[in-house]
């Protein structure tokens, strides 16, 4: 029982301090964002495990077109809800990229089937 307790303490500590996701999961989330028709680019993406099979995501994105604040807020809510509907994501938060921010791209080695 002592070994089980130590294992559980270790796992819970990892989730409390924010355990980083694998490159495969990072690539998957970035791919989903970049392939969304309302998103032109992604300049920031932070993902961490917050529980068993649950990820917290924060991303800075550039929305397609030149839209008003209300329209952007509605689009963000729709996109965030789409991520929350995926059982892998506990929470998804989007914000606007700053103008001329360096953008993220998928590495050439990324393979969605991996």
Secondary structure, DSSP 4 states (H G I P E B T S, - for coil): -HHHHHHHHHHHHHHHH-EEPPHHHHHHHHHHHHTSTTEEEEEEEEEEEEETTEEEEEEEEEESS---HHHHHHHHHHHHHHHHHSTTEEEEEEEEPPTTPPPP---TT--TT-
